[in-house]
Amino acid sequence: MQRQADFSCQEGDPLYLFMQRLLFYLVFLAALGCCGLDCRGQVSDTATRRLSIWERRRRVLEERLQEHQERMEAWEKRPLLEADKPNKWNLSFNTFGLLEPQMAIGVGVGYQVTNCWQIWLESSGLCQFYQKPAQSCLGGVRETLAMKFYFGPRQSVFFAAEFRWKQVYYHDVANFENPDTRVDLKNYTYKLENIIFGGAVWFGGRIRISDNHRWRLEPSIGMGLKARTVVWQGVPQGFGYEHTGAIDLNPFSTSPRVSTPVTFYLPASLRLVYVL
């Protein structure tokens, strides 16, 4: 009988060693291919993918909020300076008062009772550089008393409630009539006095503008109600304003010639403050 060819590879044969190395190289190349595909997939998912505009805005907003929070925490950890402590007096000047129709020039005095509460009083003189033919301010005074409550980071914002009293005199020219005698006074010159009481609430901020915190700016705005009483001086008894048209019964009239039980007003100021 013929012997059949034996194609089996025995351990140690050259053919066996060749097949073993070929199998090792194939497995190695397959592993490298899988790793390359996985890396390419990760890059396309993370680095190469463009963020949407909403995601970019969200990230920027989160970064800004984080920076703001860090600044606030650092600001709160700073020690109080001497000017920031309670039991301090301060002087203030309302720069916006120079731009009012009746220019107000005065000084405010405040006492910081605690870190949060301050009692404050401002006295102002009222004047006008020029006189109009009718209704120009001759002078007057204004007193404003307020209680301020400071809060927020290092008490940098505040609410305030005020009470004000104002007495102002006007030079005025108007037509008067006596309804009983039918006598008229045309272009009659007289003095008009306004006595005003009112109250308001404000919201404002405290901006420290010097390294020692003694110089500050305090902008504020608010809303309030006031009542006006009008007194004529130099007008003969029995005379009143001549009515040439419909009688004005507006309860919120802003004319200094009219007494009103209630009128809105908007106190706004930018005060320069110095802590003593």
Secondary structure, DSSP 8 states (H G I E B T S, - for coil): ----------TT-HHHHHHHHHHHHHHHHHHHHHHHHHHHHHHHHTTSS---HHHHHHHHHHHHHHHHHHHHHHHHHS---GGGSSSEEEEEEEGGGGGSSSEEEEEEEEEE-SSSEEEEEEEEEEE-SS--SSSEEEEEEEEEEEEEEEESTTS-EEEEEEEEEEEEEEEEEEEEEETTTTEEEEEEEEEEEEEEEEEEEEEEE-EE-STTS-EEEEEEEEEEEEEEEEEEES--TT-EE---SS----TT---TTS-EEEEEE--EEEEEEEE-
